[in-house]
Amino acid sequence: MPVPVPRQRETPATESGQAVLHAVAPPTPIGADVAQVTPQTTALTLLVIEDDPAGGLTVPEILDADGHRIRLRTARNLTEAERLLTPDVHCILLDLSLPGTRGSGAATATTTATLDQQLAVLHQVLRLAPRHAVLVLTDEDDAERAAEAVRVGAQDFLFRDELDGRLLSRAIRYAVERKRADIAQYKLAESKLRAQENARLERGLLPTPLLEGSDLRFAARYRPGRSRALLGGDFYDAVRTPDGTVHAMIGDVCGHGPDEAALGVELRIAWRALTLAGLCGDDLLATLQEVLEVERPCEEIFATLCTVDIAPDGRRAGLCLAGHPAPLISRPGRRARLLPYENSGPALGLLPRARWPRRQVELGGTWSLMLYTDGLIEGRIGEGKERLGQDGMVEMINRHLDLGLSGEGLLEASVTEARRLNGGELTDDVAVVLLSRSEG
């Protein structure tokens, strides 16, 4: 049985010979989200999918809540429906009595489709228009299939024999509102899942240091860049091995997004496991490069890394740099300065069989050692193109030290000032780690 299409004053369409009823309000722009369209702001458009557009009800017109005519399009099959399903369509009315052609073209059968075939066509419509409201039309004795259609995703069903202009108009408006509510609920659930993903990534990237028994003080700050939907690839860690050596690291996977964040978590966990297993310096970094080469999503991905191993007496440290900025050291009575960074090795993942020299550094009795990612030094200064850079960072840290800042306060002030100098949120993620020791 053909779907009854309300008869209205029509003007010829430019496609398929179908009648398109013109509305008093302009159509929704191409690419608009149907969830953002309301009947109060634009005229509604209904796409009817049925196999005999010549049939119809004796309903003079369909009006929306504001008295505007609801625009009408008709399609004989899903191929035609896909062509007519432009972004200004708000609702679809699907005849569940379509022949069982699986929506692949014009009708090829004259018998009524089975329930499974009808639901298969409905599934295709829902896949074709995942953000549009869908109504199904069926006979009054088909309550079972109508209820099943709603269960699989249609917003509502209508019985053919009870259909009139007022009922159809109200059903369209309610279906659009319900679809918008469904999309809003889906987005809310999606945001909750994303928050949970962020929390899991954060626990992996920003761990609790294992420094029990050490006399070193540990502080850290992490601030994601402004364009980040997820945490970026910055990561850090610190552990104390049974011999009393404190090992610390900070790293940065190039790029931003879930893949880079996940790789950062893998590298951090691998570093902790290898360090606790006794690896250090070049051997450790070579193994981490093997991990990166296996786990990275593409060959263009690389990671920079800075590792330090502080002797049990706290007075000496070994330093390895893999394409990463050199740490900054401050001592009482001296200006803060960068540790030597000559002869550092390349970033992990750039060169096969690369080597990373380990440099011995004398720390002294009382000191603070700051490790950081390049997000701290790549922020711009004011309106110009000049960046803060390492020299600007050293000068900034010395100003804060002159004010008596240390520990958490020093890190917070430094990240805050870098943001202020940049004129707003930094575009890259920033991670900063501070290890401090006081003698006597």
C-alpha positions in Angstrom: 0.0 0.0 0.0 1.5 3.4 -0.9 2.2 6.0 1.7 -0.4 8.8 1.7 1.4 12.1 1.0 -0.5 15.2 2.0 -1.5 17.3 -1.0 -0.4 20.9 -1.0 0.1 23.7 -3.5 3.2 22.6 -5.4 5.8 24.0 -7.8 7.9 21.8 -10.0 11.1 20.4 -8.6 14.3 20.5 -10.4 15.1 16.9 -9.7 13.3 13.6 -10.2 10.1 15.4 -11.1 9.2 15.5 -7.4 7.1 18.2 -5.8 9.0 20.4 -3.3 6.9 22.7 -1.1 8.6 26.1 -0.6 8.7 27.4 3.0 8.6 31.0 4.2 11.9 30.7 6.1 15.3 30.1 4.4 16.7 26.6 4.5 19.3 25.5 6.9 22.8 26.1 5.6 24.7 23.1 4.2 26.6 21.3 7.0 24.2 22.4 9.8 23.7 20.0 12.6 20.1 18.8 12.7 20.3 18.8 16.5 20.8 22.6 16.4 17.7 23.3 14.3 14.5 24.2 16.0 11.0 24.6 14.5 10.9 28.1 15.9 13.9 29.2 13.9 13.3 27.6 10.4 10.6 25.8 8.5 10.7 22.1 8.9 11.3 19.8 5.9 10.0 16.2 5.7 11.4 13.5 3.5 8.9 10.7 2.7 10.3 7.4 1.6 7.6 5.4 -0.1 7.1 3.4 -3.3 4.1 5.2 -4.9 4.3 9.0 -4.7 1.1 9.3 -6.7 -0.9 8.3 -3.6 -1.9 10.6 -0.8 -4.2 11.7 1.9 -6.8 14.4 1.5 -5.1 16.8 3.8 -4.9 20.3 2.5 -1.6 21.2 4.1 0.8 20.4 7.0 1.7 23.3 9.3 4.3 23.6 12.0 3.8 25.2 15.4 4.2 28.7 13.9 1.8 28.2 11.1 4.5 27.7 8.4 4.0 25.0 5.8 6.2 22.0 6.4 8.2 21.4 3.3 7.8 18.0 1.6 10.1 15.8 -0.4 9.4 12.2 -1.6 11.7 9.4 -2.6 10.7 6.0 -4.1 13.7 4.2 -2.7 16.8 4.7 -0.6 19.0 5.5 -3.6 16.8 8.5 -4.3 16.4 9.3 -0.6 20.2 9.6 -0.2 20.2 12.1 -3.0 17.4 14.2 -1.5 18.7 13.9 2.1 20.3 17.4 2.2 21.2 19.0 5.5 18.0 21.1 5.5 15.9 17.9 6.0 14.8 17.6 9.6 12.7 14.4 9.6 12.2 11.2 7.6 8.9 9.4 7.2 9.6 5.8 6.2 6.8 3.5 4.9 7.4 0.1 6.5 5.4 -1.5 3.7 8.2 -0.8 1.2 8.9 -4.0 -0.9 11.8 -6.0 0.4 14.3 -4.6 -2.0 16.9 -3.8 0.7 16.7 -0.2 -0.4 19.1 -0.8 -3.3 17.0 0.8 -6.1 13.5 1.0 -7.5 10.9 -1.4 -6.2 11.3 -4.9 -7.8 8.7 -6.8 -5.8 5.0 -6.3 -5.4 4.5 -8.3 -2.2 4.7 -6.7 1.3 8.1 -7.2 2.8 8.6 -9.4 5.9 9.3 -7.9 9.3 13.0 -8.7 9.0 13.2 -7.0 5.5 11.3 -4.0 6.8 13.7 -3.6 9.8 16.7 -4.1 7.4 15.4 -1.2 5.3 15.0 0.9 8.5 18.5 0.0 9.6 19.7 1.3 6.3 17.8 4.6 6.8 19.2 5.0 10.3 22.8 4.5 8.9 22.1 6.9 6.0 20.7 9.6 8.3 22.2 9.1 11.8 21.4 12.6 13.0 17.9 12.9 11.5 14.6 12.2 13.2 12.9 9.1 11.7 9.2 8.3 11.8 7.8 5.0 10.5 4.4 4.5 8.9 2.5 1.2 9.2 -0.9 -0.3 9.3 -3.0 -0.4 12.4 -2.7 -4.2 12.6 1.1 -4.0 12.5 1.7 -2.8 16.1 4.4 -5.4 16.7 6.5 -4.1 13.8 5.9 -0.5 14.8 7.1 -1.1 18.3 10.1 -3.0 17.0 11.0 -0.1 14.7 11.0 2.3 17.7 13.2 -0.2 19.6 15.8 -0.3 16.9 16.0 3.5 16.6 13.0 5.3 15.1 11.7 8.2 17.1 8.0 7.2 16.7 5.5 5.3 14.6 2.2 6.4 13.0 -0.8 4.3 11.9 -1.8 4.9 8.3 -5.6 4.9 8.9 -5.4 7.4 11.7 -3.0 9.9 10.0 -4.2 13.4 9.4 -2.4 16.7 8.9 -2.5 17.8 12.6 -1.3 14.4 13.9 1.5 14.3 11.3 2.6 17.8 12.0 2.8 17.2 15.8 4.6 13.9 15.3 7.2 15.6 13.1 7.8 18.3 15.7 8.0 15.9 18.6 10.3 13.5 16.6 12.8 16.3 15.9 12.8 17.4 19.5 13.3 13.8 20.7 16.1 13.3 18.2 17.8 16.5 19.4 17.4 15.3 23.0 18.9 11.9 22.1 21.9 13.5 20.4 22.4 15.8 23.4 22.3 12.7 25.7 24.8 10.9 23.5 27.1 13.8 23.5 26.9 14.0 27.3 27.7 10.3 27.6 30.6 10.7 25.1 32.0 13.6 27.1 31.9 11.5 30.2 33.8 8.7 28.5 36.3 11.2 27.2 36.8 12.5 30.7 37.4 8.9 31.9 39.9 8.4 29.1 41.6 11.6 30.1 41.8 10.5 33.7 43.3 7.1 32.7 45.9 8.8 30.4 46.7 11.3 33.1 47.4 8.6 35.6 49.7 7.0 33.0 51.5 10.2 32.0 51.7 11.9 35.4 52.5 9.1 37.9 53.3 9.1 41.6 57.1 9.1 42.0 58.7 6.2 43.8 61.1 8.0 46.1 60.6 6.4 49.5 63.8 6.6 51.6 65.3 9.4 49.6 66.1 12.8 51.1 65.3 14.6 47.8 62.2 16.7 47.4 60.0 16.3 44.3 57.6 18.7 42.7 55.9 18.7 39.3 53.5 20.7 37.2 51.6 19.7 34.0 49.5 22.0 31.9 47.9 20.8 28.6 48.0 23.1 25.6 44.9 25.1 24.7 44.1 23.0 21.5 44.2 19.7 23.4 41.1 17.4 23.3 43.1 14.8 25.2 46.4 15.0 27.1 49.4 15.4 24.8 52.5 13.4 24.7 54.5 15.0 27.6 55.4 12.5 30.4 57.7 12.2 33.4 58.6 9.9 36.2 61.0 9.4 39.1 62.0 6.3 41.0 64.6 5.2 43.6 66.4 1.9 43.0 67.6 -0.4 45.9 71.1 1.0 45.7 69.8 4.4 46.7 70.2 6.1 43.3 67.3 8.4 42.3 66.4 8.2 38.6 64.3 10.9 37.0 63.1 11.5 33.4 61.0 13.8 31.3 59.9 13.3 27.7 57.8 14.5 24.9 56.3 12.6 22.0 55.9 14.7 18.9 52.4 15.4 17.9 49.2 15.7 20.0 46.3 13.4 20.4 45.3 10.0 21.8 47.9 8.0 19.8 50.8 10.2 21.0 49.4 10.3 24.6 49.2 6.5 24.6 52.7 6.2 23.3 53.9 8.6 26.0 52.3 6.3 28.6 54.0 3.3 27.1 57.4 4.9 27.1 57.1 6.1 30.7 56.0 2.6 31.9 58.8 1.0 29.9 61.3 3.5 31.4 60.2 2.7 34.9 60.4 -1.0 34.4 63.8 -0.9 32.7 65.2 1.4 35.3 64.0 -0.8 38.2 65.6 -3.7 36.3 69.0 -2.0 36.4 69.4 -0.3 33.0 70.8 3.2 32.8 72.1 5.7 30.3 72.8 4.6 26.7 71.5 1.0 27.3 68.3 2.3 28.7 67.7 4.8 25.8 68.5 2.2 23.1 65.9 -0.1 24.5 63.4 2.7 24.8 64.0 3.4 21.1 63.2 -0.2 20.2 59.9 0.2 22.2 59.0 3.4 20.3 59.8 1.9 16.9 57.5 -1.0 17.6 54.6 0.9 19.2 54.5 4.2 17.2 51.6 4.5 14.7 53.9 5.7 11.9 57.6 6.1 11.2 57.4 9.9 11.4 56.7 9.8 15.2 59.7 10.4 17.5 60.2 11.3 21.1 62.7 13.5 23.0 63.9 12.5 26.4 66.0 13.7 29.3 67.2 11.3 32.0 69.2 11.9 35.2 70.5 9.4 37.7 71.5 11.0 41.0 74.1 9.2 43.1 73.0 7.9 46.6 75.0 10.7 48.3 73.1 13.3 46.2 76.2 15.1 45.1 76.7 13.8 41.5 74.4 12.9 38.7 74.6 11.3 35.2 72.8 13.1 32.4 71.6 11.8 29.1 69.8 13.9 26.5 67.9 12.5 23.5 67.1 15.6 21.5 65.7 17.2 24.7 66.4 20.6 26.3 69.1 20.5 29.0 68.0 20.7 32.6 68.5 23.9 34.7 70.4 23.8 38.0 70.3 26.4 40.8 72.6 26.5 43.9 72.6 28.9 46.8 74.5 32.1 46.1 74.8 31.3 42.4 72.7 32.2 39.4 70.6 29.3 37.9 72.1 28.0 34.7 71.6 25.2 32.2 73.6 22.0 32.6 76.1 21.2 29.7 74.3 19.8 26.7 77.1 19.3 24.2 77.4 15.9 22.6 73.8 15.0 23.3 72.2 12.2 21.3 69.3 12.4 18.8 65.6 12.1 19.6 64.4 8.5 20.0 63.1 7.1 16.7 65.2 9.3 14.3 68.3 7.3 13.7 68.9 3.6 13.9 71.6 2.3 16.2 72.1 5.8 17.7 74.1 6.4 20.8 73.4 8.7 23.8 76.5 9.7 25.8 76.1 9.9 29.6 77.7 13.0 31.0 78.8 13.2 34.7 77.7 16.4 36.5 78.8 17.6 39.9 75.7 18.9 41.8 77.2 19.9 45.2 75.5 19.7 48.6 72.4 21.9 48.2 70.8 22.3 44.8 67.6 22.3 42.7 67.4 20.6 39.3 64.6 21.5 36.9 63.6 19.3 34.0 61.0 20.6 31.5 59.5 20.0 28.1 59.8 22.5 25.2 56.3 23.8 25.7 57.7 26.0 28.5 60.3 27.7 26.2 58.4 27.9 22.9 55.8 30.3 24.1 55.9 33.7 22.4 56.8 37.0 24.1 54.0 39.6 23.8 52.7 40.5 20.3 55.9 39.6 18.5 57.2 36.4 17.0 60.1 36.1 19.5 59.9 33.1 21.7 60.8 32.9 25.4 63.6 30.4 24.6 66.0 28.8 27.1 67.8 32.0 27.9 64.5 33.8 28.6 63.5 30.9 30.8 66.7 31.0 32.8 66.2 34.7 33.4 62.6 34.1 34.5 63.6 31.4 36.9 66.3 33.6 38.4 63.8 36.4 39.0 61.6 33.9 40.9 64.5 32.6 42.9 65.4 36.1 43.9 61.9 36.4 45.3 62.5 33.4 47.5 60.3 31.0 45.5 61.1 27.3 45.6 59.4 23.9 45.1 55.7 23.9 44.0 55.6 27.7 44.2 58.5 28.1 41.8 57.0 25.8 39.2 53.5 27.4 39.4 54.9 30.9 39.1 57.1 29.9 36.1 54.3 28.2 34.2 51.9 31.1 35.0 54.4 33.7 33.8 55.2 31.8 30.6 51.5 31.9 29.9 51.2 35.6 30.7 54.2 36.4 28.4 52.5 34.4 25.6 49.4 36.5 25.9 47.2 33.5 26.8 47.2 29.7 27.0 50.4 28.1 25.6 49.8 26.1 22.4 51.9 23.2 23.5 51.7 21.0 26.6 54.0 21.9 29.4 55.5 19.5 31.9 58.1 20.6 34.6 59.8 18.5 37.3 61.9 19.9 40.1 64.2 17.8 42.3 65.8 19.5 45.3 68.3 18.6 48.0 69.4 20.5 51.1 72.6 19.4 52.8 72.8 19.6 56.6 
